[in-house]
Amino acid sequence: MWTMRHSHRADDDGRSVDCRQTLTLSPQPVGTGGPLRIVFAGGPGRFVPGGAALGSGDVGFTRGKSLNLHEPGAVRALLEVALSRGWQPGERRVVQVDGWTLLKEAGERAGDDARVVGQ
């Protein structure tokens, strides 16, 4: 099962800054392992949802692969990459990874559920 959450903090003027999208994958049935949190933090050359031009689940490189975290194929691709890199769903601890380290390979695995931006 997966859930998605958008978060940010407010700067001194009350504006939203440091946007991030967190995809949490939870092993099923409940209690069989700890969740995997895949975090996509905004930054140079990257985009996360937070404006009218983007869909609520879109994350990607401004010149490269992007995924929509609402798409089952995109989530499955991220899961497969995390598993291939050693995530153990049966461990009973929370694991957090930088989503940007998974995105390129997941985009290649996702096929039609991935898009290429700015190329």
N, C-alpha and C positions, 0 to 999 in steps of 0.2 A: 504494500500500500504506500502511496506517496501523498505528501501535502506540500504546499508551496506557501511561502510567506515573504512579503516585501517589507523591508524595514529601513530606517534611516534615523539620523539624529538631527536635532534642530541646532542651528548655529546661534550666535548671540543675538541675531536679528530675527530669530524665529523661522528662518528659511530652512527647508529640508536639504540636508547635505549627506554625503556618504551613503548613497542608496545602495542597497544590496538585495539580492533575491536569494532565498534559501530554499532548496529542495531537500526535503527530509524523506528518506526511504526507510520504512519500518518493516522488519521481518514479520511474517505471519506464520502461524497464529501468534497473537499477542503474547509476549513473554518469552518468545523463543530466541531472542537476541536483541542487541542494542541497535539504535537507529544510526543511519549514515546521514550526515548533514553535508550537502554539497552547496558551497557558498560562492555566489557570483557577486563580487563587489565592483561597483562602478570605478572607472579610472580611465586614463588616457588610452585611446584605441579600443575601448570596450563600451558596450551599452547594456544597460539593464532597464526594465520598465520604470517609468516615472514621468512620462510625458505623453501628450496626445498622439504623437506620431508612432508610438510603439504599442504593440499588443501587450496585454498584462503578463504574458509568460515569456516574452522575447528576451533572450540574452545572446550576446555574440560579440565578435570582433568587428570594428567598423570597416575593416577591409579583410574579410574572411568568413569563416563559418559562423552560422547562428542557429540556434534551436529555439523552439517554443516549448516551454516546460509543461504546457497543457497537453502536448501530443504524447500518447503512450509510446510510440516508437522512439521519440527523443529521450524519454525517461528510461526506457529499456536500454538504449545505447549507453547512456551514462552509467547505469547499473552494471552493464557488461564490462565497461572499461574499469570501473572501480573494483570489480571482482578480479579482473585480470591483473590488477596492480596490487592485489593482496588483501582487499577488504574481506573480513570474515563475518558474515551475517550472524553466526551463532555466538559471537562474543557478546557479553552482556554489558558493554560499555558504549557510550556515545563516541562516534568517530566523526571528526569534521575535516573536510578536505577543501582545498581551493578549486572551485569548479573550472577555472580557466585552464588548469593543468590537464583536465579531462576533455575539454570542449572539442579540440581539433579531431582527436581520434573518435570521439562520440559522434561528431558530425559526419565522419566518413562511414561509420557503422549505421547511422540513422537513415541513410539513403534519401528517400522522398520527404522524410520529416525534417531534413536539414536544408538550409538555404545558404547561398553565398552572397555576401553583401559587398558592394563597392569594387567588384572586379570585372 
